[in-house]
Amino acid sequence: MTSPESLADELSRSGYLTDRRWRDALAAVPRERFIPGTAVAVPVDGSPRYPIDRDVDPGTWRTAVYTDTAIVTQLDDGATDLTDGIGDFTSSASAPGIVVDFLELLAPMPGDQVLEIGTGTGWTSALLTCELGPEAVTSIEVDEQVAKDAAANLQAAGLAPNLVVGDGADGWAAGAPYDGVHVTCGVRTVPHAWIEQTRPGGTIVLPWRPGFGHGHQARLTVIGDGRAIGRFSHGSTYMMMRSQRPPAPAPDEGGDWRESSTLLDPRRVVRAEAGAHIAIAGLVPGLFGHGVDGGRGTFQLWLWDGEGSAARVAYDPQYTRCGVEQQGPRALWEEMESAYLTWVEWGAPGRSRFGLTVTTEGHRVWLDEPARPLPVPE
């Protein structure tokens, strides 16, 4: 049977749900109240996405609602009809497992004031409100229509947190100071406003998505001198904050491509453990990229930095060396190759050994302790 109770049981078995108060909140604010009748279900196990329609097939709709499944509620910032099912995901009800995992990571105490970045459907706001009370929760959403729908969902559920329409990157100074900031969208750069608006000792939990490879769950503690410091824990893939979406690769219009080759298989870099990708993010700032499998065992890797540098690396099982093409002021493949091999030289440390320090000057990734920041190229 699919119900709030069966969902809580599933999340408990998977290890996401360990705190009784969030189990109680799951029962108090059933997820079905925050899911539209028509949407796109995206299973967390990597299975193909599929459309759901409460009127046409209520059983499939309810199964998606009460299993650990993300449900996309908007495509292309609302420009594409959800019934088409094809487009960029731009708003969703996140999978319950990662929702509960972030709430347990935030670990708010009674009396805490929490700022949520990204209201979405309103379900996470509802869970926070159920636990802390409406006067303790402020949620900000950049998309007016998404915010309107969330407000209707929350009102129908009898809940009234403080809802704001605006850019979450600015936080919400009117409600500061906060004890916690709960971020429901991927960020590459932690806005300093969140640190300024959080009490010393307060917590910021967020999905850190630096631009290449894995996303990472981060828990930062605000120090009170303009800094926030914390470690990475688990993986986390969220839609990017709108103001921090990655730049598109530069159009390939010929240009001065420098040709070379490498013995390093780019697949080993792309498919490396999460720790490798954190090291690359720290050692090669501003890097974006993705890889694609081709026919006959081939593989292509594209890299770019949004400022005129780009690289292409081609693996073909018929050849010992991989072809490399680079353009622009930076040699992006060579920077990535060096960073990956440096990570190997360090003993291939895993995700949990890395952390992040955020200051007014920017970000620094560190290994094992904040006093050991990764070197940044001049």
C-alpha positions as CSV (number, residue, x, y, z in Angstrom):
1,M,0.0,0.0,0.0
2,T,1.3,3.5,-0.9
3,S,0.7,6.0,2.0
4,P,2.7,8.4,4.2
5,E,3.4,5.4,6.5
6,S,4.7,3.2,3.8
7,L,6.9,6.0,2.5
8,A,8.3,6.6,6.0
9,D,9.0,2.9,6.4
10,E,10.8,2.9,3.0
11,L,12.9,5.9,4.1
12,S,13.7,4.3,7.4
13,R,14.9,1.1,5.7
14,S,17.1,3.1,3.4
15,G,18.7,5.0,6.2
16,Y,17.4,8.4,5.3
17,L,14.9,8.7,8.1
18,T,16.3,8.3,11.6
19,D,14.6,11.1,13.6
20,R,11.1,10.4,14.9
21,R,10.0,14.0,14.5
22,W,10.4,14.0,10.7
23,R,8.4,10.7,10.6
24,D,5.6,12.5,12.5
25,A,5.8,15.4,10.0
26,L,5.5,13.1,7.0
27,A,2.3,11.8,8.5
28,A,1.0,15.3,9.4
29,V,1.5,16.8,5.9
30,P,1.0,14.0,3.3
31,R,3.0,14.5,0.1
32,E,0.0,14.1,-2.1
33,R,-1.3,17.5,-1.1
34,F,1.7,19.1,-2.7
35,I,1.9,17.2,-6.0
36,P,-0.1,18.4,-9.1
37,G,-2.4,16.1,-11.0
38,T,-0.1,16.1,-14.0
39,A,3.7,15.8,-13.7
40,V,6.8,13.8,-14.6
41,A,8.1,11.2,-12.3
42,V,11.9,10.7,-12.1
43,P,12.9,7.5,-10.1
44,V,16.1,7.9,-8.0
45,D,17.3,4.5,-9.2
46,G,18.1,5.8,-12.7
47,S,15.1,4.3,-14.3
48,P,13.5,6.3,-17.2
49,R,11.3,9.2,-16.3
50,Y,7.6,8.8,-17.0
51,P,4.5,11.0,-17.0
52,I,1.9,10.7,-14.2
53,D,-1.7,11.8,-14.4
54,R,-4.0,11.5,-11.3
55,D,-7.2,11.5,-13.4
56,V,-6.0,9.0,-16.1
57,D,-4.1,6.6,-13.9
58,P,-4.5,7.4,-10.2
59,G,-2.6,4.2,-9.1
60,T,0.6,5.1,-10.9
61,W,0.3,8.7,-9.7
62,R,-0.1,7.7,-6.1
63,T,2.8,5.2,-6.4
64,A,5.1,7.9,-7.6
65,V,4.0,10.2,-4.8
66,Y,4.6,7.7,-2.0
67,T,7.9,6.2,-3.2
68,D,11.4,7.7,-3.2
69,T,10.8,9.4,-6.5
70,A,11.4,13.0,-7.6
71,I,8.5,14.6,-9.4
72,V,9.1,17.3,-11.9
73,T,6.5,20.0,-11.8
74,Q,7.9,22.5,-14.4
75,L,9.9,22.3,-17.6
76,D,11.9,25.1,-19.2
77,D,10.8,27.7,-16.6
78,G,7.2,27.0,-17.5
79,A,7.6,27.5,-21.3
80,T,7.0,23.8,-22.0
81,D,3.9,21.9,-21.2
82,L,4.4,19.1,-18.7
83,T,2.4,16.7,-20.7
84,D,5.1,16.8,-23.4
85,G,7.5,15.5,-20.8
86,I,10.6,16.7,-22.8
87,G,12.6,19.7,-21.7
88,D,14.9,21.0,-18.9
89,F,13.7,20.3,-15.4
90,T,13.3,23.7,-13.7
91,S,11.1,23.0,-10.6
92,S,10.2,19.8,-8.8
93,A,9.1,18.1,-5.6
94,S,12.5,16.5,-4.7
95,A,12.7,12.8,-3.9
96,P,11.6,12.3,-0.3
97,G,14.9,10.5,0.7
98,I,17.0,13.5,-0.1
99,V,14.4,15.9,1.4
100,V,14.5,14.0,4.8
101,D,18.3,13.7,4.6
102,F,18.7,17.4,4.3
103,L,16.2,18.1,7.1
104,E,18.1,15.7,9.4
105,L,21.4,17.4,8.3
106,L,19.9,20.8,9.2
107,A,18.8,19.5,12.6
108,P,16.8,22.5,13.7
109,M,16.1,22.9,17.4
110,P,12.9,24.1,19.0
111,G,12.7,27.9,18.7
112,D,15.0,28.1,15.6
113,Q,14.3,30.5,12.8
114,V,14.8,28.9,9.4
115,L,15.1,30.4,6.0
116,E,14.4,28.1,3.1
117,I,15.8,28.9,-0.4
118,G,13.4,27.6,-3.0
119,T,9.8,26.9,-2.0
120,G,9.0,24.6,-4.9
121,T,5.7,22.8,-4.3
122,G,5.8,23.9,-0.6
123,W,6.1,20.4,0.8
124,T,9.5,20.9,2.5
125,S,8.2,24.2,3.9
126,A,5.2,22.3,5.3
127,L,7.5,19.7,7.0
128,L,9.5,22.5,8.6
129,T,6.4,24.4,9.6
130,C,4.9,21.3,11.1
131,E,8.0,20.9,13.3
132,L,8.9,24.5,14.1
133,G,5.7,26.5,13.7
134,P,4.6,29.0,11.0
135,E,6.3,31.9,12.7
136,A,9.7,30.2,12.5
137,V,9.8,29.4,8.8
138,T,10.4,31.8,5.9
139,S,10.6,30.4,2.4
140,I,11.6,32.4,-0.7
141,E,10.9,31.4,-4.3
142,V,12.1,33.2,-7.5
143,D,9.3,31.9,-9.8
144,E,6.0,33.8,-9.3
145,Q,3.8,31.0,-10.6
146,V,5.6,28.3,-8.6
147,A,5.3,30.5,-5.5
148,K,1.6,31.0,-6.2
149,D,1.0,27.2,-6.5
150,A,3.0,26.6,-3.3
151,A,1.0,29.1,-1.4
152,A,-2.2,27.5,-2.5
153,N,-0.9,24.0,-1.5
154,L,0.1,25.3,2.0
155,Q,-3.2,27.1,2.5
156,A,-5.1,24.0,1.6
157,A,-3.0,22.1,4.2
158,G,-3.8,24.7,6.9
159,L,-0.2,25.9,7.1
160,A,1.0,29.5,6.9
161,P,4.8,30.0,6.9
162,N,6.1,33.3,5.7
163,L,6.3,33.1,1.9
164,V,8.4,35.5,-0.2
165,V,8.7,35.9,-3.9
166,G,12.3,37.0,-4.8
167,D,15.8,35.9,-5.6
168,G,17.0,33.4,-3.0
169,A,20.6,34.5,-3.6
170,D,19.8,37.6,-1.7
171,G,18.3,35.8,1.2
172,W,15.6,37.7,3.2
173,A,17.2,40.2,5.5
174,A,13.8,41.3,6.9
175,G,13.5,38.0,8.8
176,A,17.2,37.8,9.9
177,P,18.9,36.6,11.9
178,Y,18.3,32.9,11.2
179,D,19.5,29.8,13.0
180,G,19.4,27.7,9.8
181,V,19.3,28.1,6.0
182,H,17.9,25.2,4.1
183,V,18.7,25.3,0.4
184,T,16.7,23.3,-2.1
185,C,18.5,24.2,-5.3
186,G,22.1,23.6,-6.5
187,V,24.6,26.3,-5.9
188,R,28.1,26.7,-7.3
189,T,28.9,29.8,-5.2
190,V,27.4,30.2,-1.7
191,P,25.9,33.7,-1.6
192,H,27.4,35.7,1.3
193,A,24.0,37.1,2.2
194,W,23.2,33.7,3.7
195,I,26.2,33.9,6.0
196,E,25.4,37.5,6.9
197,Q,21.8,36.7,7.8
198,T,22.7,33.6,9.9
199,R,23.7,33.7,13.6
200,P,27.1,32.6,14.7
201,G,26.8,28.8,15.2
202,G,24.0,28.6,12.8
203,T,23.8,26.1,10.0
204,I,23.5,26.3,6.2
205,V,22.8,23.0,4.3
206,L,23.0,23.0,0.6
207,P,23.6,21.0,-2.6
208,W,27.0,22.2,-3.9
209,R,27.3,21.7,-7.6
210,P,30.6,23.2,-8.7
211,G,30.2,22.7,-12.5
212,F,31.8,19.4,-13.2
213,G,30.9,16.0,-12.1
214,H,29.0,15.0,-8.9
215,G,26.9,17.2,-6.7
216,H,27.7,17.2,-3.0
217,Q,25.7,17.7,0.2
218,A,27.4,20.3,2.3
219,R,26.7,21.4,5.9
220,L,28.3,24.7,6.8
221,T,28.5,26.4,10.2
222,V,28.6,30.2,10.4
223,I,31.6,31.4,12.4
224,G,30.5,35.0,13.0
225,D,33.4,36.7,11.4
226,G,32.1,36.5,7.8
227,R,33.1,32.9,7.4
228,A,31.2,29.6,7.1
229,I,33.0,26.3,7.3
230,G,31.9,22.7,6.9
231,R,32.3,19.3,5.3
232,F,30.7,17.4,2.5
233,S,28.7,14.3,3.3
234,H,26.6,12.5,0.6
235,G,25.8,13.0,-3.0
236,S,23.2,15.5,-4.0
237,T,21.9,16.4,-7.5
238,Y,19.5,19.4,-7.6
239,M,18.4,21.8,-10.2
240,M,20.7,24.9,-10.2
241,M,19.7,28.2,-8.7
242,R,18.6,30.3,-11.7
243,S,21.2,33.0,-11.2
244,Q,23.9,30.3,-11.1
245,R,23.1,28.2,-14.0
246,P,26.2,27.2,-16.0
247,P,27.2,29.1,-19.0
248,A,26.6,27.4,-22.3
249,P,29.7,26.1,-24.1
250,A,31.2,28.5,-26.6
251,P,29.9,27.7,-30.1
252,D,32.4,25.8,-32.2
253,E,33.2,28.2,-35.0
254,G,36.6,26.9,-35.9
255,G,39.0,29.0,-33.9
256,D,42.6,28.3,-33.0
257,W,42.4,24.7,-31.6
258,R,45.7,23.4,-30.3
259,E,46.0,19.7,-31.0
260,S,47.8,17.2,-28.7
261,S,47.2,13.8,-27.2
262,T,47.1,12.1,-23.8
263,L,47.5,8.6,-22.4
264,L,45.0,9.3,-19.6
265,D,41.6,7.8,-20.4
266,P,39.0,10.6,-19.9
267,R,36.4,8.1,-18.8
268,R,38.4,7.4,-15.6
269,V,38.2,11.1,-14.7
270,V,34.5,11.4,-15.5
271,R,33.6,8.2,-13.7
272,A,35.9,8.7,-10.7
273,E,34.7,8.7,-7.2
274,A,33.2,11.9,-5.8
275,G,36.4,12.9,-4.0
276,A,38.2,13.2,-7.3
277,H,35.6,15.7,-8.6
278,I,35.8,17.8,-5.4
279,A,39.6,17.9,-5.8
280,I,39.1,19.0,-9.5
281,A,36.7,21.7,-8.5
282,G,39.1,23.0,-5.9
283,L,42.2,22.8,-8.1
284,V,40.6,23.9,-11.4
285,P,38.2,26.7,-10.5
286,G,35.5,27.8,-13.0
287,L,35.5,24.4,-14.9
288,F,32.4,23.0,-16.6
289,G,32.1,19.9,-18.5
290,H,30.3,16.7,-19.5
291,G,31.1,13.4,-21.2
292,V,29.1,11.3,-23.6
293,D,29.5,7.7,-24.7
294,G,29.5,7.1,-28.5
295,G,29.3,4.1,-30.7
296,R,31.9,1.2,-30.8
297,G,33.1,2.0,-27.3
298,T,34.1,5.6,-28.0
299,F,33.8,8.5,-25.6
300,Q,33.9,12.3,-25.9
301,L,34.6,14.8,-23.1
302,W,33.9,18.5,-23.5
303,L,35.2,21.1,-21.1
304,W,34.7,24.9,-21.0
305,D,35.0,27.8,-18.5
306,G,32.5,30.3,-19.9
307,E,35.4,32.8,-20.6
308,G,36.7,31.6,-23.9
309,S,38.6,28.5,-23.0
310,A,37.4,25.0,-24.1
311,A,38.7,21.5,-24.6
312,R,37.7,18.3,-26.3
313,V,39.1,14.9,-25.5
314,A,38.3,11.8,-27.6
315,Y,38.7,8.2,-26.5
316,D,38.7,5.4,-29.1
317,P,39.5,1.8,-28.1
318,Q,41.3,1.4,-31.4
319,Y,44.0,3.9,-30.4
320,T,46.5,3.9,-27.5
321,R,46.4,7.7,-27.1
322,C,43.4,10.0,-26.8
323,G,43.1,13.0,-29.1
324,V,43.0,16.4,-27.3
325,E,42.0,19.8,-28.8
326,Q,42.2,23.0,-26.7
327,Q,41.5,26.6,-27.3
328,G,41.6,29.9,-25.4
329,P,44.0,31.2,-22.7
330,R,43.6,28.1,-20.5
331,A,44.6,24.5,-21.2
332,L,41.6,23.0,-19.5
333,W,42.3,19.4,-20.2
334,E,45.9,19.7,-18.9
335,E,44.6,21.4,-15.7
336,M,42.0,18.7,-15.2
337,E,44.5,15.9,-15.9
338,S,47.0,17.4,-13.4
339,A,44.2,17.8,-10.7
340,Y,43.0,14.2,-11.2
341,L,46.5,12.7,-10.9
342,T,47.2,15.0,-7.8
343,W,44.1,13.5,-6.2
344,V,45.4,10.0,-7.0
345,E,48.8,10.9,-5.5
346,W,47.0,12.0,-2.3
347,G,45.7,8.5,-2.0
348,A,42.3,9.0,-3.7
349,P,40.6,10.6,-0.6
350,G,36.8,10.3,-0.5
351,R,34.1,12.9,-0.4
352,S,33.9,13.1,3.4
353,R,37.5,14.1,3.8
354,F,36.9,17.3,1.9
355,G,35.3,20.5,3.2
356,L,34.6,24.1,2.1
357,T,35.3,27.5,3.6
358,V,33.3,30.4,2.4
359,T,34.5,34.0,3.1
360,T,33.9,37.4,1.6
361,E,36.8,36.7,-0.7
362,G,35.2,33.5,-2.1
363,H,35.5,29.7,-1.6
364,R,38.3,27.4,-0.7
365,V,38.1,23.6,-0.8
366,W,40.2,21.9,1.9
367,L,41.4,18.4,2.6
368,D,40.9,16.9,6.2
369,E,40.9,20.3,7.9
370,P,40.3,24.0,7.1
371,A,44.0,24.7,7.7
372,R,44.9,22.6,4.6
373,P,43.2,24.4,1.7
374,L,43.8,23.1,-1.8
375,P,46.3,25.2,-3.8
376,V,44.6,27.5,-6.3
377,P,46.5,28.4,-9.5
378,E,47.8,32.0,-9.7
